Amino acid sequence: MPLLIESDGPVVRVTLNRPEVRNAFNEELIAELTAWAASVTATGPARVAVLSGAGKMFCAGADVTWMSKTVDYTRDENVRDARAMQRMFAALDELPVPLIGRIHGAALGGGVGLAAVCDIVVSAENAIFGFTEVKLGILPAVISPFSIAKIGRSAARELFLTGARFSAERAKEIGLVHAIGDESELDRIVAKYVNDLLSSAPESVAAAKRLIARVATSSPAEAAAFTAETIAERRVSKEGQDGLRAFLDKRPPSWLSGGS
């Protein structure tokens, strides 16, 4: 199976399971990741997802065997192929629950794109990253909207054009990675983030993800109107009312106490 999905209560663990090819993408893995992402709902049992890779590496990008097929594709076939990958990244980017990336070994090409669509990225200190597509005469085109949103135009100009590999520390400096540790510490760091996320109100977390995406592409006037409406909506919501009253009453809110 190219993708392993394990549920542990409110936490779902998604593992790229093609270690023999360094968890590289092919049509099947793309389809399965897209289908899984589409199956996740804001009201479902999953409240946090953790994305990782089996074996020695997180993800090496595109599978060489799969890429070899594209050499003989027509332009239209290449467009169709690229759009399938676009749908996968968009579905992961728009996941209604927080997505934590657990990076070890390396994240190259499309593997960096996966890191870019994660809300939180935890990396091994010896992990290597790279937008390496230009070394093959192609471009990090499909992942560019998500990557540039994460690292900004300046870093993209350096890293997209050179195709240079860079360290976890550099990835943290440009905003791609949020926490770094020894590979033996990754699960502990991920667990802390999971606990922090589970202590937050689930509807508010989903709304916060939508807020970030909307405000990032809005004009100041549009953002002002949208954010005023959004906070008003949350304050009068069942979850918002419960959270505010719990704070005033010095009691746990329902999502921590198990109430409805």
C-alpha positions as CSV (number, residue, x, y, z in Angstrom):
1,M,0.0,0.0,0.0
2,P,1.5,3.4,-1.0
3,L,-0.3,5.2,1.8
4,L,-0.8,4.0,5.4
5,I,-3.6,5.6,7.4
6,E,-3.9,4.9,11.1
7,S,-6.4,6.5,13.4
8,D,-5.9,6.9,17.1
9,G,-8.9,8.6,18.5
10,P,-8.8,12.2,17.3
11,V,-5.4,11.8,15.7
12,V,-4.9,10.3,12.3
13,R,-1.4,9.3,11.1
14,V,-0.8,9.3,7.4
15,T,2.5,7.7,6.2
16,L,3.9,7.7,2.7
17,N,4.7,4.1,2.3
18,R,7.0,3.7,-0.7
19,P,10.4,3.4,1.1
20,E,11.9,1.4,-1.8
21,V,11.7,4.6,-3.9
22,R,12.2,7.1,-1.1
23,N,8.5,7.7,-0.9
24,A,8.4,9.3,-4.3
25,F,5.2,10.3,-5.9
26,N,3.4,8.3,-8.6
27,E,-0.1,8.3,-9.9
28,E,-1.3,5.9,-7.2
29,L,0.1,7.8,-4.3
30,I,-1.2,11.1,-5.6
31,A,-4.7,9.6,-6.0
32,E,-4.7,8.1,-2.5
33,L,-3.5,11.3,-0.8
34,T,-6.1,13.3,-2.7
35,A,-8.9,10.8,-1.7
36,W,-7.8,10.8,1.9
37,A,-7.7,14.6,2.2
38,A,-11.2,14.8,0.6
39,S,-12.5,12.4,3.2
40,V,-11.6,14.5,6.2
41,T,-14.3,16.7,7.5
42,A,-14.3,19.4,10.1
43,T,-17.0,17.5,12.1
44,G,-15.4,14.1,11.7
45,P,-13.5,12.1,14.4
46,A,-10.1,13.3,13.2
47,R,-9.0,16.6,14.8
48,V,-5.3,16.5,14.0
49,A,-3.4,14.7,11.2
50,V,0.3,13.8,11.1
51,L,2.1,13.3,7.8
52,S,5.3,11.3,7.7
53,G,7.4,9.0,5.5
54,A,8.4,5.4,5.9
55,G,12.0,4.3,5.7
56,K,15.0,6.6,5.6
57,M,13.4,9.7,3.9
58,F,10.3,11.8,4.1
59,C,9.8,12.2,0.3
60,A,12.2,12.5,-2.7
61,G,9.6,14.2,-5.0
62,A,8.6,12.5,-8.2
63,D,9.2,8.8,-8.9
64,V,11.8,8.3,-11.7
65,T,9.7,5.6,-13.4
66,W,6.7,7.9,-13.3
67,M,8.7,10.8,-14.6
68,S,10.1,8.7,-17.5
69,K,6.6,8.3,-18.8
70,T,6.1,12.1,-19.0
71,V,9.0,12.4,-21.5
72,D,6.6,10.9,-24.1
73,Y,3.5,12.7,-23.0
74,T,1.8,15.2,-25.2
75,R,1.4,18.7,-23.8
76,D,-2.3,18.0,-23.0
77,E,-1.3,14.8,-21.2
78,N,1.2,16.7,-19.1
79,V,-1.4,19.3,-18.2
80,R,-3.8,16.6,-17.1
81,D,-1.0,15.0,-15.1
82,A,0.0,18.3,-13.4
83,R,-3.6,19.1,-12.6
84,A,-4.0,15.8,-10.7
85,M,-1.0,16.8,-8.6
86,Q,-2.4,20.3,-8.1
87,R,-5.6,18.8,-6.8
88,M,-3.6,16.8,-4.3
89,F,-1.7,19.8,-2.9
90,A,-4.8,21.9,-2.8
91,A,-6.8,19.2,-0.9
92,L,-4.0,18.9,1.7
93,D,-3.6,22.7,1.9
94,E,-7.3,23.1,2.6
95,L,-7.6,20.2,5.0
96,P,-10.2,21.3,7.7
97,V,-8.0,19.9,10.5
98,P,-4.4,20.9,11.4
99,L,-1.7,18.9,9.4
100,I,1.7,18.3,11.0
101,G,4.6,17.3,8.8
102,R,7.2,15.1,10.4
103,I,10.3,15.4,8.2
104,H,13.4,13.2,8.4
105,G,16.1,12.3,5.9
106,A,15.1,14.7,3.1
107,A,12.2,16.5,1.5
108,L,13.1,17.2,-2.2
109,G,11.0,18.6,-5.1
110,G,7.4,17.7,-4.4
111,G,8.4,16.6,-0.9
112,V,9.1,20.3,-0.1
113,G,5.7,21.0,-1.5
114,L,4.2,18.6,1.0
115,A,6.1,20.4,3.8
116,A,4.7,23.7,2.5
117,V,1.1,22.6,2.7
118,C,1.5,21.4,6.3
119,D,0.3,23.8,9.0
120,I,3.2,22.8,11.3
121,V,6.5,21.2,10.3
122,V,8.8,19.4,12.6
123,S,12.1,18.4,11.1
124,A,15.1,16.3,12.1
125,E,18.2,18.6,12.5
126,N,20.1,16.6,9.8
127,A,17.2,16.7,7.2
128,I,17.9,18.1,3.8
129,F,15.5,20.2,1.7
130,G,15.7,21.3,-1.9
131,F,13.6,22.7,-4.8
132,T,15.7,20.6,-7.1
133,E,13.6,20.7,-10.3
134,V,15.8,23.1,-12.3
135,K,18.6,20.5,-12.1
136,L,16.4,18.3,-14.3
137,G,15.4,21.1,-16.7
138,I,11.9,21.5,-15.2
139,L,10.3,23.8,-12.6
140,P,8.7,23.6,-9.1
141,A,5.6,24.9,-10.8
142,V,2.7,23.0,-9.2
143,I,4.1,23.5,-5.7
144,S,5.0,27.2,-6.2
145,P,1.7,28.8,-5.0
146,F,2.0,26.9,-1.7
147,S,5.8,27.2,-1.4
148,I,6.0,30.9,-2.1
149,A,3.1,31.5,0.3
150,K,5.2,29.8,3.0
151,I,8.8,31.0,2.3
152,G,8.2,34.3,0.4
153,R,9.4,35.6,-2.9
154,S,13.0,36.4,-1.8
155,A,13.8,32.9,-0.6
156,A,12.0,31.4,-3.6
157,R,14.2,33.5,-6.0
158,E,17.3,32.0,-4.4
159,L,16.2,28.4,-4.0
160,F,13.9,27.9,-7.0
161,L,16.6,29.3,-9.4
162,T,19.7,27.6,-7.9
163,G,18.0,24.3,-7.1
164,A,20.4,24.2,-4.1
165,R,19.8,21.8,-1.3
166,F,19.5,23.5,2.1
167,S,19.5,22.5,5.8
168,A,16.8,22.3,8.3
169,E,18.1,25.4,10.0
170,R,17.8,27.3,6.8
171,A,14.3,25.9,6.3
172,K,13.4,27.2,9.7
173,E,14.9,30.6,8.9
174,I,12.6,31.0,5.9
175,G,9.5,29.7,7.6
176,L,9.2,26.3,6.0
177,V,10.0,24.5,9.3
178,H,8.8,25.4,12.7
179,A,10.7,23.1,15.1
180,I,13.9,21.1,14.8
181,G,15.3,18.3,16.9
182,D,17.4,15.2,16.8
183,E,15.6,12.5,14.8
184,S,15.1,10.5,18.0
185,E,13.1,13.5,19.4
186,L,10.7,14.0,16.5
187,D,7.9,12.0,17.9
188,R,8.1,13.8,21.2
189,I,8.0,17.2,19.5
190,V,5.1,16.1,17.3
191,A,3.2,14.9,20.4
192,K,3.6,18.2,22.1
193,Y,2.1,20.0,19.0
194,V,-0.7,17.4,18.9
195,N,-1.6,18.0,22.6
196,D,-1.5,21.8,22.0
197,L,-3.9,21.4,19.1
198,L,-6.3,19.1,20.9
199,S,-6.6,21.6,23.8
200,S,-7.9,24.1,21.3
201,A,-11.5,24.4,20.3
202,P,-11.9,22.2,17.1
203,E,-14.4,24.5,15.3
204,S,-12.2,27.5,16.0
205,V,-9.1,25.7,14.8
206,A,-10.8,24.9,11.5
207,A,-12.1,28.5,11.3
208,A,-8.6,29.9,12.0
209,K,-7.2,27.9,9.0
210,R,-9.9,29.5,6.8
211,L,-9.2,32.9,8.3
212,I,-5.5,32.7,7.4
213,A,-6.2,31.7,3.8
214,R,-8.8,34.4,3.3
215,V,-6.9,37.3,5.0
216,A,-3.7,36.4,3.1
217,T,-5.4,37.1,-0.2
218,S,-7.7,40.0,0.8
219,S,-7.3,43.7,0.5
220,P,-7.3,45.7,3.8
221,A,-10.9,46.7,3.3
222,E,-12.0,43.2,2.5
223,A,-10.1,41.8,5.5
224,A,-11.6,44.3,7.8
225,A,-15.2,43.4,6.8
226,F,-14.5,39.7,6.8
227,T,-12.7,39.6,10.2
228,A,-15.4,41.6,11.9
229,E,-18.1,39.2,10.7
230,T,-16.0,36.2,11.6
231,I,-15.3,37.1,15.2
232,A,-18.9,38.1,15.7
233,E,-20.0,34.7,14.3
234,R,-17.5,32.8,16.6
235,R,-18.6,34.8,19.7
236,V,-22.2,33.8,19.3
237,S,-21.5,30.2,18.2
238,K,-22.2,27.3,20.7
239,E,-18.4,26.6,20.9
240,G,-17.5,30.3,21.4
241,Q,-20.1,30.8,24.1
242,D,-19.0,27.7,25.9
243,G,-15.3,28.7,25.7
244,L,-15.9,32.2,27.0
245,R,-18.3,31.1,29.8
246,A,-15.8,28.4,30.8
247,F,-13.1,30.9,31.1
248,L,-15.2,33.3,33.2
249,D,-16.5,30.4,35.4
250,K,-13.0,28.9,35.7
251,R,-14.0,25.5,34.4
252,P,-12.8,23.4,31.5
253,P,-14.6,24.0,28.2
254,S,-16.7,21.2,26.7
255,W,-14.0,20.0,24.3
256,L,-11.7,19.3,27.2
257,S,-14.3,18.0,29.7
258,G,-16.0,15.7,27.2
259,G,-19.3,17.6,27.2
260,S,-21.2,18.4,24.1
